[in-house]
Every structure is written in C-alpha cells, then in structure tokens.
Amino acid sequence: MRKNLRFHKGLSMAATVLMCISVFALGSAGDSAADVYVYSFENDMQGWRKDATDLQLGDEGKIDWSIKRSTDGAYGGGIWSLKYYLNNLNDAGKIWIEKPFKLEPYRTYRVTIRFWLASRDKSPVGAFRIIAGATPVNPETREDLVYRGDTCNGGKDGFTWLYKDYINNFVTADKDGFLWVAVGIWGNWEVPHTYYFDQLIVVFQQQ
C-alpha cells in the first residue's frame, strides 16, 4: 500500500533510520498523508519550548528543575540531546517540552510520538513516569498532559538508551488547526532524577 509522506526538518543518519521504522509502522490508514517531523536538537531547540507545573514546595518555595541541550550524551552518532533534571521534593513535579503543530481545523488525527530516552532508573521503585501526548490545548496543568509508563531501564547500571513509541488515536485539532505535543517527565517519587531525550519523531495522519 502506497503511503503519501511529507517530511519536515533535516534528518541525521540515525534519525533517518528511525523515521523509516516509524513510517513502516504507521498501520493501515488508506492513502491519507502522513506528516513526519524529526528533531535531533543538534543546533537548537528546533521550536520546542520548555514548561512545567506542580512545582510548589511549602508556602513559598519551588522545586528545582531544568530542561536544556546537553553534550553529556546523545543517541545515534549525534553530539547533542535534551537533558531533563527534576528534584522532585514535592512528589508531584511535571516538566516537559511542547510545540504547536498547524494542521487542518477540526480534523481528527492519529499522532505517533517516538524518541530515545536515557535513564539510569534500575527499578520501577523510584522511577518517574513519562509524559508523551497530543492535545488541542496548550498544556499548562496536569489535566492537559498525557501520561505513559515508567522510566525503568530494566535493571541496567548507568544511563541506558530506551526506545519509546506512543500512539494517540482520534485527537481532533482545534478551530485554527492546531495540536500541541508535549514530551517530558512526571515525578511521582520524592527523589531527584536526570534523563536525556534524543531523536524525537512526531507523525500526524488523518483518521
């Protein structure tokens, strides 16, 4: 079955391989076009911006967090990745990157989000949860986010790169044609954690 694909942004070698895997796994959806966006963060944030919620600590304080480009480690031959840090002293912090995508107003989409995550969480005990989803609203509160599985790396020592693949079915764009994608971390244990995200792919296909 022929796929009609539109590619956006420049692709690194590793990203190209991942993109091909993503396209192959889109599933049956007739001849509807798929818009494929790939982000390696090698030069800048590529239009993504950072955000957070539930940071309050006591009456006046806030927990420490950051999301920034880093050369600590990258996946697939690149140099840069995104480094997430959350000192989750309040057992509730949520940090993410977000980006609006211009599509067709009121159209319904299957949104696929794929990326590589480096985690050193050896056990589900103490691991955080992943945020990865698409919504028709700019995510600002916990209710606007889509939560996934934990960040456990399967018991391995040190940071281990894990391939993550999430599908959002039947997501309807707003009246102006926008859908927002958010990718991040929900701290559900009172511990500090660091993670790395790289080779992010977002695919939109009309349903």
Secondary structure, DSSP 4 states (H G I P E B T S, - for coil): ----EEEES---HHHHHHHHHHHHTS---TT--EEEEEE--SSS-TT-EEEEE--EETTTEE--EEEEEESS--STT-S-EEEEEEE-TTS--EEEEEEEEE--TT-EEEEEEEEEEEE-B-SSTT--EEEEEEESS---SGGG--EEEE-B-SS-SS-EEEEEEEEEEEEEP-TTSEEEEEEEEE--SSSEEEEEEEEEEEEEEE-
